[in-house]
Amino acid sequence: MSSPTFANGTSDDLGNTSTINKTSFYICQDYNEYLQCDLTKNEFVGFSIGSTSEEITPITRDPNYVDGVNSKAVEFRDRYRDFIEISNNDAYKSDVFSISFWVKKIDAPIQSEPFAHVVSHTTFNQREGWFFNTNSAQEQAIRFGLTTNTGNEPIMSKPLQISNSSFTNIAATFNGSEIQLYRNGSLFDSIVYNGTYAPTQNLPVHIAIASFCSECNKFQGVVDDVRFYNRSLTSTEVSQLYINNNNYTFNGNESLPISSELVGHWTFDSTLNDSSINENNGQMLTMVSSMASSPDGRIFISEKNTGNIRILQNDTLLERPFAVINDSNVNWETGLLGLAIDPEFESNHFVYLYYSSTDIDDDPINRVVRFTEKDNQAYNMTVILDNIPSSRAFHAGGALAFGSDSLLYIGVGDSRNPNAPQNESSWAGKILRINKDGTIPRDNPFPYSPVYTMGHRNIFGIAFNEKAGIGIFTENGDKLYDEVNIIKEGGNYGFPTIQLENQHWKVSNTTIDIKPLRAFHNTIAPTQAIYYASDHFPYLKDTFLFGTYTGDIYSIEINNKTRELSSEINPHNDPESIVFEQHVQLENYPFESVVGLTQTPNGDIYYGGYHVHKLISIDVDNPQPILFPLRLEYPDRIIVDDVFAEIQKYVIVDIQNTDTQKQNDAQLNVSNSFSQLKIKIPKTLLSQVGNINTTVVSSTGDESTYNIRDYILEATSPRDNELSIPIPNNSTTVTIRIDGQNL
C-alpha cells in the first residue's frame, strides 16, 4: 500500500517536530511460550544459569493419625501441604503390578484442587508410571490413570465414588494389556490398554500430592493400608484383600498373595514403616518457612506447621528442637514464619521468631518473640510485639530482618483487609520497625508507631546491604506482578487503591506511591531474601538473592548511584536501579519450592522447601539470555501504550499522540510533519532489522498501513541496533512493527 497523504515526507523533513525529551525502558522477558514486555524502571539485562545442589536433609514430622479401617490411618489436610514420600525402589518398576489402599474423603472445607493425587508414581509429562486422582474438588471421586510413553494422554478409569463417613477400598491391577479397577473387592471398571507402559524410573512415590511436584495436586482426605504388588492380582485375591482388612475370617481354601510379591506395605497403624520384605519406610514431609544462620555456622529452621524450630549443625539436623511453639495457628499461610538472628548474637544469643497465634477471644493474630540460645536450646521466650493483625489463613506476611541500623524490620501482610494497607493506624499491609526489645524507635516516620512503610499486600522477604544502606523487600501479587521494592522511610507502595491488583504499576499516574524496582508479570511468588557478600560464589557476590515458590533463586545487583530512569518514575524513587538480574535454575525433581534461604559465614548457600539443600555450583560459562531491554526515546506529545516482541521475529510498539485535540481545533499545523521515535533493540532479541511496517490512524479517523523506508539506523554495536523512526504528527494512534531481516 502506498503512503497516505499526511505522511509523504521523509525523516529529514520534520516540519513542526517535537523535541525528544522522554525515555522509557521496557524489559521483554522470555517465558518459554511467549515474550512479555513491560515498562520497567531502568535498562538492564538478565540471564538464566544452571546449578547443582546437594540434598542435606528432609524436613519431617509425625503424621496426624486418626481412626482407620482396623487401627489407625493418616489424615491429610490440603491447607497444611504435608505429604508422605516413599523412596523409589526397583521392585516398583515391574511391567505388571497391583495397588490397593483404603480412602475416606473430607468434604468440609472443600478440597482446594480438583485433580488431587491420592497415591502417585508418575512423571510431570505423564509418560511414565501411574496415579490415582480425584475427578473434582467437591465430589472427590477417584480415577486410576495409567500412562503411555508414546506421548498420548493417560488412560483413565471411570470415577469411583468414595464416602465421607466410611472407608472405601480401591484396588487397581495391570497385567500388561488390561487395567482393572475394584471397589470394595468388586470389579468396578475394566479397560483394554493399547499403549506402551514404562514404569517411573527416578521419582519417589507420593501420597496426598503428585509424585513429580511437592506443591501440586494436593489431596484432602484419610488414607489407610497402602499395598504394592509386583504382579497382577486375580479378582479373588483382590476380594480377599478387602475381606481380610474388614476382619473377616478365612476358611483356609483361599489363596492369598505370597509375601515375596508384596513389595510395599504401609499399614499406617501409628507408623510409616514398610512391613514388606523391602522395608522401604515412608516419611511425612513438612514445609520450611524460614532459615537463619548464626555466626558460628549453625542454621536455625522454622517449620511452618509443626511449631518446631530446628537447628542444622555441620549438615546434621539435630533431633531435639531448639524451641517448640504450642499456640501456633496453622493454616495455608499461617504458622511459624520468619526467623532472624541478632546482629550481636555472639554476645547476647538472641533469636527472633514471627508466628501466627490467637488472642484471648480466639481471634487470629501474629506476634514476634525473642529467645535466648544456650547449648542449642531456647530459653527466656519473650513477646516483644503482640497483636499484629492476621487472618485465619492468608496474607500473614512474616519476613524478619535486621537493618544496617541494628533495628528489626517486620513484614506484615494485609490480612485480607483491603482497607488496612492505606490506613496509617493499622499495622496490616506494613513494614514495621522496632528496637530489639519491642519499643518504638524515636525516628520512625509515624510518631509513636512501629509503622515504617505502608501500602503492601504480602511480604515474605526483607534483606539489607549494610554497606550501601540499601534494603529490599519481596512482595507477592495476586495472579500477576510480584515485586521487588526498595525500602524507603515512610514510603507508600500503593496497594491496593493506587497500584491496583493484577495491573502494571504504570496505571498509577501519581507521585504518591513508590514504584517497584522490579515487577514480574508471571507469578514467581518471591520468598525469603538475603544479601550475599561472600567470595564463595563470586558470580553472586554483592547481589540480593531471594527464593521463589516457583522453585528458583533470583540474584539482583542493585546500584544506588544515579542512572537514567524511565520518565514515568517519580523522583522519590531515585537513585536505586537494577544493574543485572540472574535466575539460578535449581532443577530439583520432584519440583520443590524455595521458601527458606540463608548463607553461612563461609558463604555456603542453603535453601529449603520440604528438604534442606546446599548449593554446590553454578554454571557461569553458559548463561542464557532471558531478559531483553528496549530503550525508547520520544517527545512529550507521544505516549507509548504497549510493546510486544518475539525473539528474532519482530518488535511492535503501540503509540498514542496526545496532540489530537489541538489538531482538531486547528491549533497545530502538522499536516506534513513528523516526530521521531528512537529505539534501541538488543541483537539477542532482533539481530538484524528488515522491514518496518506501520499502521496509522489519522486525526480524521482514516487508517492506513504502509512500509517505512526512510528510517535511520543511527548506530549499531555488537550488542544493539539503534533506530530512528518517523511518526506522523497528525496521527492519533500508530502501531510500528519492526521485523527481523528476511521474515
Residue pairs with C-beta under 8 A, 6 or more apart in sequence:
1 704
1 705
1 706
2 706
3 704
3 706
4 696
4 698
4 702
4 704
4 706
4 728
6 671
6 672
6 698
6 728
6 730
6 731
7 674
7 696
7 704
7 706
7 726
7 728
7 731
8 672
9 15
9 672
9 673
9 674
9 726
10 710
10 726
11 674
11 676
11 710
11 711
11 712
11 724
11 725
11 726
12 710
13 672
13 673
13 674
14 673
14 674
14 675
14 676
14 726
15 669
15 670
15 672
15 673
15 674
15 729
16 668
16 669
16 670
16 673
16 729
17 635
17 673
17 674
17 675
17 676
17 729
18 635
18 636
18 637
18 638
18 675
18 729
19 635
20 633
20 634
20 635
20 676
20 678
21 635
21 636
22 567
22 633
22 634
22 635
22 636
22 638
23 564
23 566
23 567
23 631
23 632
23 633
24 39
24 566
24 567
24 568
24 631
24 632
24 634
24 640
25 39
25 40
25 41
25 42
25 43
25 565
25 566
25 629
25 630
25 631
25 632
26 37
26 38
26 39
26 40
26 629
26 630
26 632
26 643
27 37
27 38
27 40
27 44
27 46
27 627
27 628
27 629
27 630
28 35
28 36
28 37
28 627
28 628
28 629
28 630
28 643
28 645
28 685
29 35
29 36
29 37
29 38
29 46
29 520
29 521
29 522
29 626
29 627
29 628
30 625
30 626
30 627
30 628
30 647
31 521
31 522
34 646
35 628
35 644
35 645
35 646
35 647
36 521
36 522
37 630
37 642
37 643
37 644
37 645
38 504
38 519
38 521
39 504
39 505
39 506
39 566
39 568
39 640
40 518
40 519
40 566
40 629
41 515
41 516
41 517
41 518
41 565
41 566
41 569
41 573
41 577
41 578
42 563
42 564
42 565
42 566
42 577
42 578
43 564
43 629
43 631
44 577
44 578
44 579
44 580
44 581
44 627
44 629
45 580
45 581
45 625
45 627
45 628
45 629
45 682
46 580
46 581
46 582
46 583
46 625
46 626
46 627
47 581
47 582
47 583
47 623
47 624
47 625
47 626
47 627
48 582
48 583
48 585
48 623
48 624
48 625
48 626
49 539
49 582
49 583
49 584
49 585
49 618
49 619
49 620
49 622
49 623
49 624
50 585
50 587
50 618
50 619
50 622
51 584
51 585
51 586
51 587
51 615
51 616
51 617
51 618
51 619
52 615
52 616
52 617
53 586
53 588
53 607
53 613
53 614
53 615
53 616
54 613
54 614
54 616
55 611
55 612
55 613
56 312
56 315
56 317
56 606
56 611
56 612
56 613
56 614
57 312
57 315
57 316
57 317
57 611
57 612
58 85
58 283
58 285
58 610
58 611
59 285
59 286
59 287
59 288
59 301
59 303
59 310
59 317
59 608
59 610
59 611
59 612
60 283
60 284
60 285
60 286
61 82
61 284
61 285
61 286
61 303
61 305
61 306
61 308
62 284
63 74
63 75
63 82
63 84
63 268
63 272
63 284
64 74
64 75
64 77
65 72
65 73
65 74
65 75
65 268
65 270
66 72
66 73
66 74
66 75
66 222
67 73
68 102
68 167
68 222
68 224
68 225
68 268
68 269
69 102
69 167
69 224
69 225
69 245
69 246
70 245
70 247
70 269
71 267
71 269
71 270
72 224
72 268
72 269
72 270
73 102
73 104
73 167
73 222
73 223
73 224
73 225
73 268
74 84
74 207
74 222
74 223
74 224
74 268
74 272
74 284
75 106
75 221
75 222
76 82
76 83
76 207
76 208
76 218
76 219
76 220
76 221
76 222
76 223
77 106
77 220
78 111
78 112
78 113
78 116
78 218
78 219
78 220
79 112
79 331
79 332
79 393
80 286
80 305
80 330
81 209
81 215
81 218
81 287
81 305
82 208
82 284
82 285
82 286
82 287
82 305
83 206
83 207
83 208
83 209
83 214
83 218
83 284
83 285
84 206
84 207
84 208
84 266
84 272
84 282
84 283
84 284
84 285
85 204
85 205
85 206
85 282
85 283
85 285
85 610
86 204
86 205
86 206
86 207
86 264
86 266
86 274
86 280
86 281
86 282
87 204
87 205
87 280
88 121
88 200
88 201
88 202
88 203
88 204
88 205
89 263
89 264
89 278
89 280
91 228
91 230
91 263
91 264
91 278
92 121
92 199
92 200
92 205
92 228
92 230
92 263
92 264
93 199
93 200
93 201
94 199
94 230
94 231
94 263
95 176
95 197
95 199
96 174
96 175
96 176
96 230
96 231
96 232
97 130
97 173
97 174
97 228
97 229
97 230
97 231
97 232
98 171
98 172
98 173
98 174
98 227
98 228
98 229
98 231
98 232
98 233
98 238
99 119
99 130
99 132
99 171
99 172
99 226
99 227
99 228
99 229
100 169
100 170
100 171
100 172
100 225
100 226
100 227
100 229
100 238
100 241
101 118
101 119
101 132
101 169
101 170
101 171
101 223
101 224
101 225
101 226
101 227
102 167
102 168
102 169
102 170
102 223
102 224
102 225
102 245
103 118
103 142
103 162
103 167
103 168
103 170
103 221
103 222
103 223
103 224
104 162
104 163
104 164
104 165
104 166
104 167
104 168
104 221
104 222
105 140
105 162
105 163
105 164
105 220
105 221
105 222
106 164
106 220
106 221
106 222
107 138
107 140
107 164
110 137
110 138
111 134
111 137
111 138
111 140
111 218
111 219
111 220
111 221
112 137
112 218
112 220
113 137
113 217
113 218
114 134
114 135
114 136
114 137
115 133
115 134
115 135
115 217
116 133
116 134
116 137
116 140
116 208
116 209
116 217
116 218
116 219
116 220
117 131
117 132
117 133
117 206
117 208
117 209
117 210
117 211
117 216
117 217
117 219
118 132
118 133
118 134
118 142
118 207
118 208
118 219
118 221
118 223
119 131
119 132
119 205
119 206
119 207
119 223
119 226
120 131
120 132
120 133
120 205
120 206
120 207
120 209
120 210
120 211
120 212
120 217
121 129
121 130
121 131
121 200
121 203
121 205
121 206
121 211
122 128
122 129
122 130
122 131
122 145
122 147
122 154
122 200
122 203
122 210
122 211
122 212
123 129
123 147
123 200
123 203
123 211
123 212
124 212
124 213
124 591
126 145
126 147
126 153
126 154
127 147
127 148
127 149
127 150
127 151
127 198
128 147
128 149
128 198
128 199
128 200
128 201
129 147
129 198
129 199
129 200
129 203
129 211
130 144
130 145
130 146
130 147
130 172
130 174
130 200
131 144
131 145
131 154
131 210
131 211
132 142
132 143
132 144
132 145
132 170
132 172
133 142
133 143
133 145
133 217
134 140
134 141
134 142
134 143
134 219
135 141
135 142
135 143
135 159
139 159
139 161
140 162
140 221
141 159
141 160
141 161
141 162
142 159
142 160
142 162
142 170
143 156
143 157
143 158
143 159
143 160
144 156
144 157
144 170
144 172
144 179
144 181
145 154
145 155
145 156
145 157
146 154
146 155
146 174
146 179
146 193
146 195
146 197
147 154
147 155
147 195
147 197
147 198
148 154
148 155
148 195
148 196
148 197
149 195
149 196
149 197
149 198
150 195
150 196
152 195
155 179
155 191
155 193
155 195
157 172
157 179
157 181
157 188
157 189
157 191
158 181
158 188
158 189
160 168
160 170
160 181
160 183
160 188
160 189
161 168
162 168
162 170
162 221
167 222
167 224
168 183
168 184
169 182
169 183
169 184
169 185
169 241
169 242
169 245
170 181
170 182
170 183
171 181
171 182
171 185
171 233
171 238
171 241
171 242
172 179
172 180
172 181
172 182
173 179
173 180
173 182
173 232
173 233
173 238
174 180
174 193
174 197
174 232
175 232
176 193
176 197
176 232
177 192
177 193
178 190
178 191
178 192
178 193
179 189
179 190
179 191
179 193
180 187
180 189
180 190
180 191
180 235
181 187
181 188
181 189
181 190
181 191
182 188
182 235
182 238
182 239
182 242
184 242
185 238
185 239
185 240
185 241
185 242
185 243
186 239
187 235
200 211
202 589
203 211
203 212
203 589
203 590
204 211
204 590
205 211
205 264
206 590
207 223
207 226
207 282
208 218
208 219
208 221
208 223
209 215
209 216
209 217
209 218
209 219
210 216
210 217
210 590
211 590
212 589
212 590
212 591
213 590
213 591
214 285
214 590
214 591
214 592
214 593
214 609
214 610
215 549
215 591
215 592
215 593
215 609
216 591
223 268
224 267
224 268
225 245
225 265
225 266
225 267
225 268
226 264
226 265
226 266
226 268
227 241
227 262
227 264
227 265
227 266
228 262
228 263
228 264
228 265
228 276
229 257
229 261
229 262
229 263
230 261
230 263
231 261
233 241
233 257
236 254
236 255
237 255
237 256
237 257
240 250
240 254
240 256
241 257
243 250
244 250
244 256
250 256
259 276
259 277
260 277
262 276
262 277
263 276
263 277
263 278
264 274
264 276
264 278
264 280
265 274
265 275
265 276
266 272
266 273
266 274
266 275
266 282
267 275
272 281
272 282
272 283
272 284
273 279
273 281
273 282
274 280
274 281
274 282
285 610
285 611
286 303
286 304
286 305
286 306
286 610
287 303
287 304
287 305
287 595
287 609
287 610
288 301
288 302
288 303
288 304
288 595
288 596
288 608
288 609
288 610
288 612
289 302
289 303
289 304
289 335
289 336
289 337
289 338
289 398
289 595
289 596
290 301
290 302
290 336
290 337
290 338
290 339
290 398
290 400
290 528
290 595
290 596
291 299
291 300
291 301
291 302
291 339
291 528
291 596
291 597
291 598
291 606
291 607
291 608
291 612
292 299
292 300
292 339
292 340
292 341
292 351
292 598
293 299
293 300
293 341
293 598
293 599
293 600
293 601
293 606
294 300
294 341
294 345
294 373
295 341
295 345
295 346
295 601
296 346
296 601
297 313
297 314
297 600
297 601
297 602
298 311
298 312
298 313
298 376
299 311
299 312
299 313
299 598
299 600
299 606
299 612
300 309
300 310
300 311
300 322
300 339
300 341
300 351
301 309
301 310
301 311
301 312
301 317
301 339
301 596
301 608
301 612
302 308
302 309
302 336
302 337
302 338
302 339
302 353
302 355
302 596
303 309
303 310
303 336
304 330
304 335
304 336
304 337
304 595
305 330
305 335
305 336
306 336
307 324
307 325
307 326
307 328
307 335
307 336
308 321
308 322
308 323
308 324
308 325
308 336
309 321
309 322
309 323
309 324
309 325
309 336
309 339
309 351
309 353
309 378
310 317
310 318
310 321
310 322
311 317
311 318
311 322
311 376
312 318
312 606
312 612
313 376
315 614
317 612
318 376
320 376
320 377
322 351
322 371
322 373
322 376
322 377
322 378
323 353
323 371
323 377
323 378
323 381
325 336
325 353
325 355
327 357
327 358
328 335
328 336
328 355
328 356
328 357
329 335
329 356
329 357
329 358
329 364
329 390
329 392
330 356
331 356
331 392
331 393
331 394
332 393
332 394
333 393
333 394
333 395
333 396
333 413
333 458
334 356
334 364
334 366
334 390
334 391
334 392
334 393
334 394
334 396
335 355
335 356
336 353
336 355
336 356
337 353
337 354
337 355
337 356
337 366
337 396
337 397
337 398
337 399
338 352
338 353
338 354
338 398
338 399
338 400
338 410
338 411
338 528
339 351
339 352
339 353
339 354
339 400
340 351
340 352
340 400
340 401
340 402
340 408
341 350
341 351
341 352
342 348
342 349
342 350
342 351
342 352
342 402
342 436
343 402
343 406
344 350
344 406
345 351
345 373
348 372
349 372
349 373
349 374
350 370
350 371
350 372
350 373
350 436
351 370
351 371
351 372
351 373
351 378
352 368
352 369
352 370
352 371
352 384
352 400
352 408
353 368
353 369
353 370
353 371
353 400
354 366
354 367
354 368
354 397
354 398
354 399
354 400
354 410
355 366
355 367
355 369
355 398
356 364
356 365
356 366
356 390
356 396
357 364
357 365
357 366
357 367
358 364
358 365
359 365
359 387
364 390
364 391
364 392
365 386
365 387
365 388
365 389
365 390
366 388
366 389
366 390
366 396
366 397
366 398
366 412
367 383
367 385
367 386
367 387
367 388
368 383
368 384
368 385
368 386
368 388
368 400
368 408
368 410
368 434
368 438
369 381
369 382
369 383
369 384
370 380
370 381
370 382
370 384
370 436
371 378
371 379
371 380
371 381
371 382
372 378
372 379
372 380
373 379
383 438
384 434
384 436
384 437
384 438
385 410
385 432
385 434
385 438
385 450
388 410
388 412
388 427
388 432
389 412
389 415
389 417
389 420
389 426
389 427
389 428
390 396
390 413
390 415
391 413
391 415
391 416
391 417
394 413
394 416
394 458
395 413
395 414
395 415
395 416
395 457
395 458
396 412
396 413
396 415
396 458
397 410
397 411
397 412
397 413
397 456
397 458
397 459
397 460
398 411
398 413
398 459
398 460
399 409
399 410
399 411
399 459
399 460
399 461
399 462
399 473
399 474
399 528
399 529
400 408
400 409
400 410
400 411
400 462
401 408
401 409
401 462
401 463
401 464
401 471
401 529
402 408
402 409
402 464
403 409
403 433
403 464
403 466
403 471
404 464
404 465
404 466
404 467
404 469
404 471
406 436
407 433
407 434
407 435
407 436
407 441
408 433
408 434
408 435
408 436
409 431
409 432
409 433
409 452
409 462
409 464
409 471
409 487
410 431
410 432
410 433
410 434
410 450
411 431
411 456
411 459
411 460
411 461
411 462
411 473
412 427
412 428
412 429
412 430
412 431
412 432
412 456
412 459
413 428
413 429
413 456
413 457
413 458
413 459
414 420
414 421
414 428
414 429
414 456
414 457
414 458
414 495
414 496
415 428
415 429
417 426
417 428
417 429
418 496
419 426
420 426
420 428
420 429
421 428
421 429
421 430
421 454
421 455
421 456
421 457
421 495
421 496
422 429
422 454
422 455
422 492
422 496
422 497
422 498
424 446
424 449
424 451
424 454
425 449
427 450
427 451
429 454
429 455
429 456
429 457
429 495
430 451
430 452
430 453
430 454
430 456
431 451
431 452
431 453
431 456
431 459
431 462
431 473
431 487
432 450
432 451
432 452
433 441
433 444
433 450
433 451
433 452
434 440
434 441
434 450
435 441
440 448
440 449
440 450
444 450
444 451
444 452
445 451
445 452
445 489
445 490
446 490
452 487
452 489
452 490
453 487
453 488
453 489
453 490
453 491
453 492
453 493
454 491
454 492
454 493
455 491
455 492
455 493
455 494
455 495
455 498
455 499
455 513
456 473
456 475
456 493
456 495
457 475
457 476
457 477
457 478
457 495
457 496
457 501
458 475
458 476
459 473
459 474
459 475
459 476
460 474
460 476
460 525
460 526
460 527
460 528
461 472
461 473
461 474
461 526
461 527
461 528
461 529
461 546
461 547
462 471
462 472
462 473
462 474
462 487
462 529
463 471
463 472
463 473
463 529
463 530
463 531
463 544
463 545
463 546
464 470
464 471
464 472
464 531
465 471
465 531
465 533
465 542
465 544
465 558
466 531
467 533
468 558
468 560
469 560
470 486
470 558
470 560
470 576
471 486
471 487
472 484
472 485
472 486
472 487
472 517
472 529
472 544
472 556
472 558
473 484
473 485
473 487
473 529
474 482
474 483
474 484
474 526
474 527
474 529
474 546
475 482
475 483
475 484
475 485
475 493
475 516
475 526
476 482
476 525
476 526
477 483
477 501
477 502
477 523
478 501
478 502
479 502
479 523
480 502
480 503
480 521
480 522
480 523
481 502
481 503
481 504
481 505
481 519
481 520
481 521
482 519
482 520
482 523
482 524
482 525
482 526
483 516
483 517
483 518
483 519
483 520
483 526
484 516
484 517
484 518
484 526
484 544
484 546
484 556
485 493
485 514
485 516
485 517
486 514
486 517
486 558
486 573
486 576
488 514
488 572
491 514
491 572
492 498
492 512
492 513
492 514
493 499
493 513
493 514
493 516
494 505
494 508
494 512
494 513
494 514
495 501
498 508
498 510
498 512
498 513
499 505
499 507
499 508
499 513
500 507
500 508
504 519
504 521
505 513
505 515
505 516
505 519
506 568
508 515
511 570
511 571
511 572
513 570
514 570
514 572
514 573
515 568
515 569
515 570
515 573
517 556
517 558
517 576
517 577
517 578
518 556
518 578
518 581
520 526
523 549
523 550
524 548
524 549
524 550
524 552
524 554
525 548
525 549
525 550
525 593
526 546
526 547
526 548
526 549
526 554
527 546
527 547
527 548
527 549
527 593
527 594
527 595
527 596
527 597
528 546
528 547
528 595
528 596
528 597
528 598
529 544
529 545
529 546
529 547
529 597
530 544
530 545
530 546
530 597
530 598
530 599
531 543
531 544
531 545
532 540
532 541
532 542
532 543
532 544
532 545
532 555
532 599
532 603
532 605
533 541
533 542
534 541
534 599
534 602
534 603
535 541
535 603
536 602
536 603
536 604
536 605
537 603
537 605
537 615
537 618
539 582
539 618
539 620
540 555
540 582
540 584
540 605
540 618
542 557
543 555
543 556
543 557
543 558
543 580
543 582
544 555
544 556
544 557
544 558
545 553
545 554
545 555
545 597
545 599
545 605
546 553
546 554
546 556
546 597
547 553
547 554
547 593
547 594
547 595
547 596
547 597
547 607
548 554
548 593
548 594
549 593
549 594
549 595
550 593
551 586
551 588
551 591
551 592
551 593
551 594
551 609
552 583
552 584
552 585
552 586
552 594
553 583
553 584
553 586
553 594
553 597
553 605
553 607
553 615
554 581
554 582
554 583
554 584
555 580
555 581
555 582
555 583
555 584
556 578
556 580
556 581
556 582
557 578
557 579
557 580
557 581
558 576
558 577
558 578
558 579
559 575
559 576
559 577
559 578
559 579
560 575
560 576
561 575
562 574
562 575
563 575
563 577
565 573
565 574
565 577
581 627
582 623
583 626
584 615
584 618
586 594
586 607
586 613
588 613
592 609
592 610
592 611
592 613
593 609
594 607
594 608
594 609
595 608
595 609
596 606
596 607
596 608
596 609
596 612
597 605
597 606
597 607
597 608
598 605
598 606
598 607
599 605
599 606
600 606
604 614
604 615
605 614
605 615
606 612
606 613
606 614
606 615
607 613
607 615
625 684
628 645
628 647
628 682
628 684
628 685
629 682
630 643
630 645
630 651
630 679
630 680
630 681
630 682
630 685
631 678
631 679
631 680
632 640
632 643
632 653
632 677
632 678
632 679
633 677
633 678
633 679
634 640
634 655
634 675
634 676
634 677
634 678
634 727
635 675
635 676
636 658
637 657
637 658
637 659
637 675
637 729
638 655
638 656
638 657
638 658
638 675
638 677
638 727
639 655
639 656
639 657
639 658
640 653
640 654
640 655
641 654
641 655
641 656
642 652
642 653
642 654
643 651
643 652
643 653
643 654
644 650
644 651
644 652
644 654
645 651
645 652
645 685
645 686
647 684
647 685
648 685
648 686
648 687
648 740
649 686
649 739
649 740
649 743
650 686
650 737
650 738
650 739
650 740
650 743
651 679
651 681
651 685
651 686
651 737
651 738
652 735
652 736
652 737
652 738
653 677
653 679
653 735
653 736
653 738
654 733
654 734
654 735
655 677
655 727
655 733
655 734
655 735
655 736
656 732
656 733
657 727
657 729
657 731
657 732
657 733
657 734
659 668
659 670
659 729
660 699
660 732
662 668
663 670
663 699
663 730
664 699
668 729
670 728
670 729
670 730
671 730
673 728
673 729
673 730
674 726
674 727
674 728
674 729
675 726
675 727
675 729
676 724
676 725
676 726
676 727
677 724
677 725
677 727
677 736
678 714
678 722
678 723
678 724
678 725
679 722
679 723
679 725
679 738
680 720
680 721
680 722
680 723
681 689
681 720
681 721
681 722
681 723
681 738
682 719
682 720
683 718
683 719
683 720
683 721
684 719
686 721
686 738
686 740
687 740
687 741
688 721
688 740
688 741
689 713
689 721
689 723
689 738
689 739
689 740
689 741
690 739
690 740
690 741
690 742
690 743
691 707
691 739
691 743
692 707
692 708
692 711
692 723
692 725
692 736
692 737
692 738
692 739
693 705
693 706
693 707
693 708
693 736
693 737
693 739
694 705
694 706
694 707
694 708
694 734
694 735
694 736
694 737
695 703
695 704
695 705
695 734
695 735
696 703
696 704
696 705
696 706
696 728
696 731
696 733
696 734
696 735
697 703
697 731
697 732
697 733
697 734
698 704
698 728
698 730
698 731
698 732
699 730
699 731
699 732
708 725
708 726
708 736
710 726
711 723
711 724
711 725
711 726
712 723
712 724
713 721
713 722
713 723
714 722
714 723
714 724
715 721
715 722
716 722
723 738
725 736
727 734
727 736
728 734
